[in-house]
Amino acid sequence: MTRESESGLPIEPVYGPDTLDGWDPAAKLGEPGAYPFTRGVYPSMYTGRPWTMRQYAGFGTATESNARYKQLIANGTTGLSVAFDLPTQMGHDSDADIASGEVGKVGVAIDSIDDMRVLFGGIPLGDVSTSMTINAPAALLLLMYQLVAEEQGVPARQLTGTIQNDVLKEYIARGTYIFPPGPSLRLTADIFRYCRAEIPKWNTISISGYHMAEAGASPAQEIAFTLADGIEYVRTAVAAGMDVDDFAPRLSFFFVARTTLLEEVAKFRAARRIWAKVMKEEFGARNPKSMMLRFHTQTAGVQLTAQQPEVNLVRVAVQGLAAVLGGTQSLHTNSFDEAIALPTDKSARLALRTQQVLAYETDVTATVDPFAGSYVVESMTDDVEAAAVELMLRIEDMGGAVSAIEQGFQKNEIERSAYRVALETDSAERVVVGVNRFQLDEEEPYEPLRVDPAIEAQQAARLARLRAERDQGAVDTALVALRRAAEGTDNVLYPMKDALRARATVGEVCGALREVWGTYVPSDAF
């Protein structure tokens, strides 16, 4: 009996040479570290060193998150990854009416450079790589990070890390947008230019499929919609006068890793191959680094369950293994209790230990692309590639990613996929251990980590103190310059940096841009 994959593609019960008609392994795969990078972006992959172990963390105040980062570093994490609360992600200050009840809940509250100093206090920014999951206000957080690093004596040219900065997927799946697509893409191009001149080692964007997958996208949809967004960003930068090889080597991607290990490995390999061809054939990239799809992976939060949460340790281990076998450059493994609340110190440490077991107690780092030549994985790679390319061509026929977003194409496709999965789960056709099979009569008690609601008042008090202490005239002058740049064609990051240095808040800077660019209202909101 033939089964179907997450993308609705056939999985044959037996694979052999006859299932790969006309397949020439040498021509199809190439060598690791060589075009089209099916087998990995680097020749040695993990045989030289493991992937970056980058644990995503942030909650409450900057002080609390700083303590968690120091614990993760002490436990062996090799890269920081910052989670911001919803008000910060939406460009609002903690004392804004709209922020009520959300301060510090799903990430750390950052209102100004004062908070950023606390967040990274005692952490040598010249020695760590930091990823920041921030999109619409990505430029602000990057500039605050740069300012704090310079206060530490670390030159901007030495800084390494990533800002997510992928606003297109916010319109599709996540919803933390601020400005309309046009100004948002202009801001992205300004970030590309600024980083090339000022912070050349920084990854300027992490084009994300993770959140689409969490919303219900199949593996084929995840890479198709993500790569289509990537094409839109590249076109925007080229249209702004940038040479593709000047910025493309600093592009990165962000994908999910599910428990369906074989298709996930195939998905990562197919994504690399598609992107390499697009960059070479459509954009004429000459630098091999411009053709490399380098990506971060996070294990699938949507697959974690509140029922029997310890079982999530097993799920995360399998998902992490899928990411490693698929050739990820960095990895975050979710904590087993994230379906209930914020991770505790112990659960965060266990999540990191999962990666360390994969890196140091298994043999998956002993060889490059362990599944190369596997009948099933090579066939599935071809199938996922074909399905993703078909979706990308449909987007092109609609006029590109932004036009397709405005027509609701990606959102509708993801919702259909999510509905199918929900039906399969409800009917137990899709087994979820502890949910629709192998349940317990009574769940064991678990004490989750809770965010202190007093944080909101504490952040409001910090803001009041900041506004009383700062030079308001300098703030006002800087915001005027920012508005003027937004109205014209100058790079907005330079006046934005001046405003943040003068201690303007996130809400004030985003507010100045809202006055010029407006805010995005989705078409289905009417």
C-alpha positions as CSV (number, residue, x, y, z in Angstrom):
1,M,0.0,0.0,0.0
2,T,1.4,3.4,-1.0
3,R,1.4,6.0,1.7
4,E,1.4,9.8,1.3
5,S,3.9,12.2,2.6
6,E,3.1,15.5,4.4
7,S,3.1,17.2,1.0
8,G,0.7,14.6,-0.4
9,L,3.4,12.9,-2.4
10,P,3.7,9.1,-2.7
11,I,6.1,7.2,-0.5
12,E,6.8,3.9,-2.2
13,P,7.0,0.8,0.1
14,V,10.2,-0.3,-1.7
15,Y,12.8,1.8,-3.5
16,G,15.4,0.6,-6.0
17,P,17.1,1.7,-9.3
18,D,13.8,1.3,-11.2
19,T,12.2,4.1,-9.1
20,L,14.8,6.6,-10.3
21,D,14.5,6.4,-14.0
22,G,17.5,7.9,-15.8
23,W,19.1,9.0,-12.5
24,D,22.8,9.6,-12.7
25,P,24.0,10.1,-9.1
26,A,27.2,11.9,-10.0
27,A,25.5,14.4,-12.3
28,K,22.5,14.9,-10.0
29,L,24.2,15.3,-6.7
30,G,27.5,16.9,-7.3
31,E,30.0,17.1,-4.4
32,P,29.5,18.5,-0.9
33,G,30.2,22.2,-0.9
34,A,29.8,22.5,-4.7
35,Y,26.9,23.6,-6.9
36,P,24.0,22.8,-6.6
37,F,24.8,22.1,-3.0
38,T,22.3,19.2,-2.6
39,R,24.8,17.4,-0.4
40,G,25.6,20.5,1.8
41,V,27.0,23.9,1.5
42,Y,30.5,23.1,2.9
43,P,32.8,20.3,1.7
44,S,33.4,18.9,5.2
45,M,30.1,19.8,6.9
46,Y,30.2,18.5,10.5
47,T,33.4,16.4,10.1
48,G,35.2,19.7,10.8
49,R,33.0,21.0,13.6
50,P,29.4,20.6,14.6
51,W,26.6,23.0,13.8
52,T,26.1,26.1,15.9
53,M,23.9,25.2,19.0
54,R,21.8,28.3,19.2
55,Q,19.1,28.1,22.0
56,Y,16.2,30.5,21.5
57,A,15.5,32.3,24.8
58,G,14.0,35.4,26.3
59,F,11.3,36.3,28.7
60,G,10.3,38.9,31.3
61,T,12.8,41.6,31.8
62,A,16.2,42.1,30.3
63,T,17.7,41.2,33.6
64,E,16.0,37.8,33.7
65,S,16.9,37.0,30.1
66,N,20.5,38.0,30.7
67,A,20.7,35.5,33.5
68,R,19.3,32.7,31.2
69,Y,21.8,33.6,28.5
70,K,24.7,33.3,30.9
71,Q,23.4,29.9,32.1
72,L,23.1,28.6,28.5
73,I,26.7,29.8,27.7
74,A,27.9,28.1,30.8
75,N,26.2,24.9,29.7
76,G,27.9,24.9,26.3
77,T,25.6,26.7,23.9
78,T,27.6,28.2,21.0
79,G,25.2,31.0,19.9
80,L,22.6,33.2,21.5
81,S,19.1,33.5,20.1
82,V,16.8,36.3,21.4
83,A,13.0,36.0,21.7
84,F,11.2,39.4,22.0
85,D,7.8,40.0,23.5
86,L,4.9,40.9,21.3
87,P,4.9,44.7,22.1
88,T,8.5,44.9,21.0
89,Q,7.8,42.8,17.9
90,M,4.9,45.2,17.0
91,G,6.9,48.4,17.6
92,H,5.1,49.4,20.8
93,D,6.5,50.5,24.2
94,S,5.6,48.5,27.3
95,D,3.5,51.3,28.7
96,A,1.3,51.6,25.6
97,D,-2.3,50.7,26.1
98,I,-2.1,48.1,23.3
99,A,0.8,46.3,25.2
100,S,-1.3,45.6,28.3
101,G,-1.1,42.0,29.4
102,E,1.6,41.1,26.9
103,V,4.8,42.6,28.4
104,G,7.5,40.0,28.8
105,K,5.2,37.1,28.0
106,V,6.5,35.4,24.9
107,G,9.9,37.0,25.0
108,V,11.9,39.8,26.6
109,A,10.6,43.4,26.7
110,I,13.0,45.8,25.0
111,D,11.9,49.5,25.0
112,S,15.2,51.3,24.6
113,I,18.9,51.1,24.4
114,D,18.9,51.0,28.3
115,D,17.2,47.6,28.2
116,M,19.6,46.4,25.5
117,R,22.6,47.2,27.7
118,V,21.1,45.2,30.5
119,L,20.2,42.3,28.2
120,F,23.8,41.8,27.1
121,G,25.6,43.0,30.2
122,G,28.6,40.9,31.0
123,I,28.4,39.1,27.6
124,P,31.3,39.8,25.3
125,L,29.6,40.6,22.0
126,G,32.8,40.3,20.1
127,D,33.0,36.6,21.0
128,V,29.4,35.4,20.6
129,S,27.1,35.1,17.6
130,T,23.6,36.4,18.3
131,S,20.4,35.7,16.4
132,M,17.5,38.0,17.0
133,T,14.0,36.9,16.0
134,I,12.6,40.3,15.1
135,N,11.0,41.4,11.8
136,A,9.2,44.7,11.3
137,P,11.4,46.6,13.8
138,A,14.5,44.5,13.0
139,A,16.6,47.6,12.1
140,L,16.0,49.1,15.5
141,L,17.1,46.0,17.5
142,L,20.2,45.6,15.2
143,L,21.2,49.2,15.7
144,M,20.8,49.0,19.5
145,Y,22.9,45.8,19.5
146,Q,25.6,47.6,17.5
147,L,25.5,50.6,19.9
148,V,25.9,48.3,23.0
149,A,28.7,46.4,21.3
150,E,30.5,49.7,20.5
151,E,30.1,50.7,24.1
152,Q,31.9,47.4,25.0
153,G,34.7,48.4,22.7
154,V,33.7,45.9,20.0
155,P,33.8,47.4,16.5
156,A,30.8,46.8,14.3
157,R,32.9,45.1,11.7
158,Q,33.6,42.3,14.2
159,L,30.0,41.5,15.1
160,T,28.5,38.2,13.9
161,G,24.8,37.1,14.0
162,T,21.5,37.3,12.3
163,I,18.3,39.3,12.3
164,Q,15.3,37.5,11.1
165,N,14.0,40.7,9.2
166,D,11.6,38.6,7.1
167,V,8.4,40.7,7.1
168,L,6.8,39.0,4.0
169,K,6.1,35.8,6.0
170,E,4.4,38.0,8.6
171,Y,1.7,38.8,6.1
172,I,1.3,35.1,5.3
173,A,1.4,33.3,8.6
174,R,2.5,35.2,11.7
175,G,1.0,38.6,11.8
176,T,3.6,40.8,13.5
177,Y,3.8,43.3,10.7
178,I,3.7,47.1,11.1
179,F,4.1,48.8,7.7
180,P,2.7,47.9,4.3
181,P,4.8,45.7,2.0
182,G,6.3,48.5,-0.1
183,P,7.9,50.4,2.8
184,S,8.8,47.2,4.5
185,L,10.8,46.0,1.5
186,R,12.4,49.4,1.2
187,L,13.5,49.1,4.9
188,T,14.9,45.6,4.1
189,A,17.0,47.0,1.2
190,D,18.3,49.8,3.6
191,I,19.3,47.2,6.1
192,F,21.2,45.3,3.3
193,R,23.1,48.4,2.3
194,Y,23.8,49.5,5.9
195,C,25.2,46.1,6.9
196,R,27.4,45.8,3.8
197,A,29.0,49.2,4.8
198,E,28.9,49.0,8.6
199,I,28.5,45.3,9.8
200,P,29.7,43.2,7.0
201,K,29.8,39.8,8.9
202,W,26.1,40.1,9.9
203,N,23.5,38.0,8.3
204,T,21.0,40.6,7.2
205,I,17.9,38.4,6.9
206,S,16.7,35.0,7.9
207,I,14.0,34.1,5.3
208,S,11.7,32.0,7.3
209,G,9.5,29.0,6.5
210,Y,9.3,28.0,10.2
211,H,6.3,30.1,11.0
212,M,4.5,28.9,7.9
213,A,5.1,25.3,8.9
214,E,3.8,26.1,12.4
215,A,0.7,27.5,10.8
216,G,0.1,24.3,8.9
217,A,2.3,24.4,5.7
218,S,3.4,21.1,4.3
219,P,7.2,20.6,3.7
220,A,6.8,21.4,0.0
221,Q,4.7,24.5,0.8
222,E,7.2,25.6,3.4
223,I,10.2,25.7,1.1
224,A,8.2,27.0,-1.9
225,F,6.8,30.0,-0.1
226,T,10.0,30.7,1.7
227,L,12.1,30.7,-1.4
228,A,9.5,32.8,-3.3
229,D,9.9,35.4,-0.5
230,G,13.6,35.1,-0.9
231,I,13.3,35.8,-4.6
232,E,11.3,38.9,-3.8
233,Y,13.9,40.3,-1.4
234,V,16.7,39.7,-3.9
235,R,14.7,41.5,-6.6
236,T,14.1,44.4,-4.3
237,A,17.8,44.8,-3.5
238,V,18.8,44.5,-7.2
239,A,16.1,47.1,-8.1
240,A,17.6,49.4,-5.5
241,G,20.9,49.2,-7.4
242,M,22.8,46.5,-5.5
243,D,24.9,43.9,-7.2
244,V,23.6,40.4,-6.2
245,D,27.0,39.2,-5.1
246,D,27.4,42.2,-2.8
247,F,24.5,41.0,-0.5
248,A,23.5,37.5,-1.4
249,P,26.3,35.8,0.6
250,R,24.8,37.2,3.8
251,L,21.3,35.9,3.2
252,S,20.2,33.0,5.4
253,F,17.1,30.9,5.9
254,F,15.1,29.4,8.8
255,F,13.1,26.1,8.6
256,V,11.3,23.7,10.8
257,A,12.3,20.1,11.5
258,R,9.4,17.7,12.0
259,T,9.3,14.2,13.3
260,T,8.8,12.8,9.7
261,L,12.6,12.5,9.4
262,L,13.0,11.2,5.9
263,E,10.9,13.9,4.2
264,E,12.5,16.6,6.3
265,V,16.0,15.5,5.1
266,A,14.7,15.5,1.5
267,K,13.1,18.9,2.1
268,F,16.4,20.5,3.2
269,R,18.3,18.9,0.3
270,A,15.7,20.0,-2.3
271,A,15.7,23.6,-0.9
272,R,19.4,23.9,-1.4
273,R,19.2,22.7,-4.9
274,I,16.3,25.0,-5.9
275,W,18.0,28.1,-4.4
276,A,21.3,27.4,-6.1
277,K,19.6,27.2,-9.5
278,V,17.5,30.4,-8.9
279,M,20.5,32.4,-7.9
280,K,22.7,31.2,-10.7
281,E,20.2,31.2,-13.5
282,E,17.8,34.0,-12.7
283,F,20.0,36.5,-10.9
284,G,23.4,35.6,-12.5
285,A,25.2,35.2,-9.3
286,R,28.9,34.5,-9.8
287,N,30.1,34.0,-6.2
288,P,29.4,30.5,-5.1
289,K,28.5,31.9,-1.6
290,S,25.6,33.7,-3.3
291,M,24.2,30.4,-4.4
292,M,24.5,28.7,-1.0
293,L,21.3,28.2,1.0
294,R,22.6,28.4,4.6
295,F,19.9,27.8,7.2
296,H,19.0,27.7,10.9
297,T,16.5,25.0,12.1
298,Q,14.2,24.9,15.0
299,T,12.4,21.7,16.0
300,A,8.6,21.7,15.5
301,G,6.9,23.5,18.4
302,V,3.5,22.7,16.8
303,Q,4.1,19.0,17.3
304,L,4.8,19.3,21.0
305,T,1.9,18.2,23.3
306,A,0.7,19.3,26.7
307,Q,-0.3,15.7,27.3
308,Q,2.5,13.6,28.7
309,P,5.0,16.4,28.0
310,E,8.1,14.2,28.7
311,V,7.3,12.5,25.4
312,N,8.3,15.7,23.7
313,L,11.9,14.9,24.6
314,V,11.7,12.0,22.2
315,R,10.0,14.1,19.5
316,V,12.7,16.8,19.8
317,A,15.5,14.3,19.6
318,V,14.1,12.9,16.3
319,Q,13.4,16.4,14.9
320,G,16.9,17.5,15.8
321,L,18.4,14.5,14.1
322,A,16.4,15.3,11.0
323,A,17.9,18.8,10.9
324,V,21.4,17.4,11.3
325,L,21.0,14.8,8.7
326,G,19.6,17.5,6.4
327,G,22.7,19.7,6.8
328,T,21.6,22.6,9.0
329,Q,24.1,25.3,9.9
330,S,22.6,26.0,13.3
331,L,19.9,24.4,15.5
332,H,17.5,25.2,18.3
333,T,15.9,22.3,20.1
334,N,12.7,23.1,21.8
335,S,12.2,22.4,25.5
336,F,9.8,19.6,26.4
337,D,7.5,21.9,28.4
338,E,7.0,24.6,25.8
339,A,3.4,23.4,25.1
340,I,2.6,24.3,28.6
341,A,4.5,27.5,29.4
342,L,8.0,29.1,29.2
343,P,10.8,26.6,29.5
344,T,12.3,26.2,33.0
345,D,16.1,26.3,33.5
346,K,16.2,22.5,33.7
347,S,14.1,21.9,30.5
348,A,16.2,24.5,28.6
349,R,19.4,22.7,29.7
350,L,17.9,19.3,28.6
351,A,17.1,20.7,25.2
352,L,20.7,21.8,24.8
353,R,21.9,18.4,26.0
354,T,19.9,16.8,23.2
355,Q,22.0,18.6,20.6
356,Q,25.2,17.7,22.5
357,V,24.3,14.0,22.4
358,L,23.6,14.2,18.7
359,A,26.9,16.0,18.1
360,Y,29.2,14.0,20.4
361,E,27.6,10.6,21.1
362,T,26.4,9.6,17.7
363,D,28.2,9.1,14.4
364,V,26.2,11.5,12.3
365,T,29.1,14.0,12.3
366,A,31.5,11.4,11.0
367,T,30.4,11.7,7.4
368,V,29.0,14.3,5.0
369,D,25.4,13.8,3.8
370,P,24.8,10.3,5.3
371,F,21.7,9.8,3.1
372,A,23.4,10.6,-0.3
373,G,22.5,7.9,-2.7
374,S,19.7,6.5,-0.6
375,Y,17.0,5.4,-3.0
376,V,14.2,6.6,-0.8
377,V,15.7,10.0,0.1
378,E,17.0,10.8,-3.4
379,S,13.5,10.0,-4.8
380,M,11.8,12.0,-2.1
381,T,14.2,14.9,-2.7
382,D,13.2,14.9,-6.4
383,D,9.5,14.8,-5.5
384,V,9.7,17.6,-2.9
385,E,11.7,19.7,-5.3
386,A,9.1,19.2,-8.1
387,A,6.2,20.0,-5.9
388,A,7.9,23.1,-4.5
389,V,8.9,24.4,-7.9
390,E,5.3,23.9,-9.1
391,L,4.0,26.2,-6.3
392,M,6.8,28.7,-7.0
393,L,5.7,28.9,-10.6
394,R,2.1,29.5,-9.6
395,I,3.4,32.4,-7.5
396,E,5.3,33.8,-10.4
397,D,2.2,33.6,-12.6
398,M,0.5,35.8,-10.0
399,G,3.2,38.4,-10.2
400,G,5.5,37.3,-7.5
401,A,5.4,36.8,-3.7
402,V,3.9,40.2,-2.7
403,S,1.2,40.0,-5.4
404,A,0.4,36.4,-4.3
405,I,0.2,37.6,-0.6
406,E,-2.2,40.3,-1.6
407,Q,-4.4,37.7,-3.3
408,G,-4.2,35.5,-0.2
409,F,-2.7,32.6,-2.1
410,Q,-0.1,31.4,0.4
411,K,-2.4,31.9,3.4
412,N,-5.2,29.9,1.7
413,E,-2.9,27.0,0.7
414,I,-1.5,26.8,4.2
415,E,-5.0,26.8,5.8
416,R,-6.0,23.9,3.5
417,S,-3.0,21.9,4.6
418,A,-3.6,22.7,8.2
419,Y,-7.3,21.6,7.9
420,R,-6.3,18.3,6.4
421,V,-3.9,17.6,9.2
422,A,-6.5,18.5,11.8
423,L,-9.0,16.1,10.2
424,E,-6.5,13.3,10.2
425,T,-5.6,13.9,13.8
426,D,-9.2,14.1,14.9
427,S,-10.0,10.8,13.2
428,A,-6.8,9.2,14.6
429,E,-5.7,8.4,11.1
430,R,-2.6,10.5,12.1
431,V,-1.4,9.2,15.4
432,V,-0.3,11.7,18.0
433,V,1.1,9.8,21.0
434,G,-0.7,10.8,24.2
435,V,-3.4,12.8,22.4
436,N,-5.4,10.4,20.2
437,R,-3.6,7.1,21.2
438,F,-1.7,5.8,24.2
439,Q,-3.4,8.3,26.6
440,L,-3.2,8.3,30.3
441,D,-6.3,8.3,32.5
442,E,-4.8,11.1,34.6
443,E,-2.0,13.4,33.7
444,E,0.9,13.9,36.1
445,P,1.1,17.4,37.7
446,Y,3.6,19.8,36.3
447,E,4.7,23.1,37.7
448,P,5.4,25.5,34.8
449,L,7.5,28.7,34.8
450,R,5.3,31.8,35.0
451,V,6.1,35.4,34.1
452,D,5.6,37.8,37.0
453,P,2.7,40.3,36.0
454,A,4.6,43.0,37.9
455,I,7.0,43.2,35.0
456,E,4.6,45.5,33.1
457,A,4.7,48.1,35.9
458,Q,8.4,47.7,36.2
459,Q,8.9,48.4,32.5
460,A,6.6,51.4,32.7
461,A,8.6,52.8,35.6
462,R,11.8,52.4,33.6
463,L,10.3,54.2,30.7
464,A,9.1,57.1,32.9
465,R,12.6,57.4,34.3
466,L,14.2,57.3,30.9
467,R,12.0,60.1,29.5
468,A,12.7,62.2,32.6
469,E,16.5,61.8,32.3
470,R,17.1,62.0,28.5
471,D,17.7,65.1,26.4
472,Q,14.2,65.4,24.9
473,G,15.4,68.0,22.4
474,A,18.0,65.6,21.0
475,V,15.3,62.9,20.7
476,D,12.9,65.3,18.9
477,T,15.6,66.4,16.4
478,A,16.6,62.8,15.7
479,L,13.0,61.8,15.0
480,V,12.5,64.7,12.7
481,A,15.6,63.6,10.7
482,L,14.2,60.0,10.6
483,R,10.8,61.1,9.3
484,R,12.6,63.2,6.6
485,A,14.7,60.2,5.5
486,A,11.5,58.0,5.4
487,E,9.8,60.6,3.2
488,G,12.7,60.6,0.7
489,T,15.2,58.0,-0.4
490,D,18.0,58.3,2.1
491,N,18.9,55.2,4.1
492,V,16.8,55.4,7.3
493,L,19.1,53.4,9.5
494,Y,21.6,56.3,10.0
495,P,19.0,58.8,11.5
496,M,17.4,55.8,13.3
497,K,20.7,55.0,15.0
498,D,21.0,58.7,16.1
499,A,17.5,58.5,17.6
500,L,18.2,55.3,19.5
501,R,21.6,56.6,20.7
502,A,19.6,59.7,22.1
503,R,17.4,57.1,24.0
504,A,14.4,57.3,21.8
505,T,12.1,54.3,22.5
506,V,11.1,51.5,20.2
507,G,7.5,52.9,20.2
508,E,8.7,56.4,19.3
509,V,10.9,55.3,16.4
510,C,8.3,53.0,14.9
511,G,5.7,55.7,15.5
512,A,7.7,58.2,13.5
513,L,7.8,55.7,10.6
514,R,4.1,55.0,10.9
515,E,3.4,58.7,10.4
516,V,5.1,58.5,7.0
517,W,4.5,54.9,5.8
518,G,1.2,54.1,7.5
519,T,0.3,50.6,8.8
520,Y,-0.7,47.4,7.0
521,V,-4.3,46.3,7.1
522,P,-4.9,42.8,5.6
523,S,-7.5,42.6,2.9
524,D,-9.5,40.0,4.8
525,A,-9.9,42.4,7.8
526,F,-12.6,44.4,6.0
